[in-house]
């Protein structure tokens, strides 16, 4: 019974993350159309997390697109973290360790990728 509840919660994380991602990317594409910006008209701005809130407030397409891409990237990581918490709470130590190792690999790859 607990495994079924955990699977539903993890499934909900994936469904919500996917819906948020698609919604943000759609808003970015709509904002591009409203601004009459084509995908090849100009170089796309580099990712700068500090600019995202200002871009969102100004309804700049880049803000929505970058936030949507972040949501796409973070959704599986949140799923692994939710699994880790669920496994630990239900006493499944071996699966919690597997989830922890998976999360560590994701974090390490993000750190190494950001440095390169």
C-alpha positions, 0 to 999 in steps of 0.5 A: 500500500505504501509503495502505491502511495509513493508511486502516485506522489512521484507520478504527481511530481512528474505530471505537475513538472511536465505541465509547468514546463510545457506551460512556461515554454508555451508562454515563451513561444506565444511571447515570441509571436506577440513580439514578432520574434522568430526563432532565428531572428537574433541570437538567443540570450545566454542563460543568466538566472539573475535575469529570469525574474526581470525577463518574466516581469517584462514578459520577455520571451527568454524569461519564460523559455529559460524557466520552462527549460529549467523546469524540464531539467529539474523535474526528474531531479525532484522526482529522485529527491521525492523518491529518496524521501519516500523510501527513507520514510517507509524504511526502505534503506536500500532503495533510499541509498540507491536514490541518494546515489542517483541524486548525488550523480545528478548534482555532480554532473550539474556541477561539472557541467556548469564548470565546463 
